[in-house]
Amino acid sequence: MIGLERQRSDGYVWGGTYFSNSFGQPSGYVYVGERLANWSQYPQLFAQWTAGVLYGYKGEFKDKVPLNHGGFSPGAVLSVGWQFTPVYSAQLNVLGNSALMFQVSVDLP
């Protein structure tokens, strides 16, 4: 998977990813969401949610994601992460009820 995300100073995010789904089909996810910081006693800990449009589950795999129409379906990702430095972070993403994904991120200026 490769993606780009824009994080605004007020916590709102938007972005997109390109990946090969579990069935080898080229897929994408375009989304908006919010990064939630300063909600725990650990300032490095953050949570994030995104919602958007998922594309790519077609043909015999069209029923592997809910509400799929012509390869397009709604998507949502819930995440919890740790900001190691102002540049590097890692997070665990819950991808619907299908998968968990570990992500390492580099923030660009």
N, C-alpha and C positions, 0 to 999 in steps of 0.2 A: 504494500500500500504506500502511496505517496499522496501528500495533501498539503494544502496551504490554508492557514486560518488567520484571520484578522481579529485581534483582541483590542477592543476600545478601552479607554481609561475608566469608563463607567461599568465595565464587566461584561458588556454584550459582545458576542462573537458571531462571526459568519465565516463560511469557508466551503471548501469542497475537497473531495478525495477521489482518487482513481485506484482501483484495486481489481484483482482477479478473485471472483467469489469462490465459494467452496466447490463449485462445479466447473471451474476453469473458464467461466464467462467473464469478459471484460465488464466492469461495473463501476458505478459512480454514486456519490452521495453529496448533495448540495444542501446546506443547512444554515440555520441561525440558532442562537442559543444564548446562554449566560454562564459566565464563570463566577462562582461564589467563593469569595475569599473572606478571611477574618471571621469565620463562624465557629472556630475552635480555639482552644488555648495555644495551639501551635500555628503561628502565622504562616508557616511554609505549606500547611495542609490546605488543599482547595477541593472543591467539587465543581462539576460542570454538567450541564444538560444541553443537548442539541435536538432539534427536530427539523425534518426536511423531507426531501424527495430522494428516493433510492431508485436507481435504474440498473437493469442488467439481468434480472432473473427471468429468462424467457424459455420458450419451448417446453420441454418436459419438466423443467424446474420452476415453472411459473407459480406453482402452488406452494413453494417453499417459503414465500414471504406473504403476509396477509394483504388483502385488498389490492393485489397486483392487477394492473390493467395495461396491456401492451408493453410489459417490461417495467412500468413505473409503479411505485408503491410508496406509501408513507414510511418514514424511518425515524428512529429515535435512539439516542445513545446517552447513557448515564455514566459519569466518570468520577473517580476520586484520584487525586494526585498529590505530588510533593514537589515543591519548587526548591531545588537544591541551591541554585545561584540565580541571579537575575536573568541568566541566559539559558540554563539547563533545568529541565523538569522531566518527571516520569509520571505516567498515570495508568490506571487500570480502567478499561472501558467495558461496559456491559452492552453487548450488541443484541438487543431484543431478548428473546429467550433461547438464542441459538449459540452464542459464543462469548468468550472473554478475550480481550486483546490487551497486551502490554504495549505501551507506547513510550518512546523517548522523544522529547521535543527540544529543538533549539530555537530560541526566540531571536529573530532578526531585529536590528534597530529600526 
